[in-house]
Structure formats: C-alpha cells, structure tokens
Amino acid sequence: MQPIHRQTSLIEDNPKKPLTLACYFCRKRKIACQSPPASSPDRTCNQCAKRKLKCVYPATSRRGIRPRVYDLQDDRLPRPSAPLSL
C-alpha cells in the first residue's frame, strides 16, 4: 500500500495581509476603523474623516502576550509559609 498524499490546509501559499490597527478614536468608541490603502498619502480613516478629526494610529499592536509588570513593593512584603486558616 502506498501512502495517500493529501494537501494540508495549514500551509498557505499566499502570505497573510499585514495587520491593520484601529486608530485611537475608533478604539475608544469600539467602532470599525477602515484605514485607507497604503498607497494613499493621507492616513485618515473613514470615521475620523466624517468627523474631521486628527487620525492617530498606535505604533504597535496590543495583540499577543504582554510582558508582566511587577510591583517593587510586592517583593518587600513577607510571604506566609502556610495558607491562612479562618
């Protein structure tokens, strides 16, 4: 018997589109932010253009695992060796 060769859907031939980020105004209002094409010199989204607002995009995405921020005071507090009973 010969193994059957199947094409898997996990491998994509076309690279994915770059992630489009919502501007700060659309993030705050939780509305759809449709940014113009990359070839356009003006980067104002449709929502900000309607309202004649300055459209500002974040520098980085908020997706993914965020680094933990530790408070310095937590390290100074004594930790109980046994759980507290009520």
DACOR-V44288 format. One record per backbone hydrogen bond with DSSP energy under -0.5 kcal/mol. NH is the residue of the N-H (numbers start at 0). CO is the residue of the C=O. If there is no record, write none. Layout:
nh:NH co:CO
nh:NH co:CO
This chain:
nh:5 co:3
nh:7 co:5
nh:10 co:7
nh:11 co:9
nh:20 co:18
nh:23 co:55
nh:26 co:22
nh:27 co:23
nh:28 co:24
nh:29 co:25
nh:30 co:25
nh:33 co:31
nh:34 co:32
nh:39 co:36
nh:42 co:40
nh:45 co:33
nh:48 co:44
nh:49 co:45
nh:50 co:46
nh:51 co:47
nh:51 co:48
nh:52 co:47
nh:54 co:52
nh:55 co:53
nh:57 co:21
nh:69 co:67
nh:73 co:70
nh:74 co:70
nh:74 co:71
nh:75 co:71
nh:75 co:72
nh:76 co:72
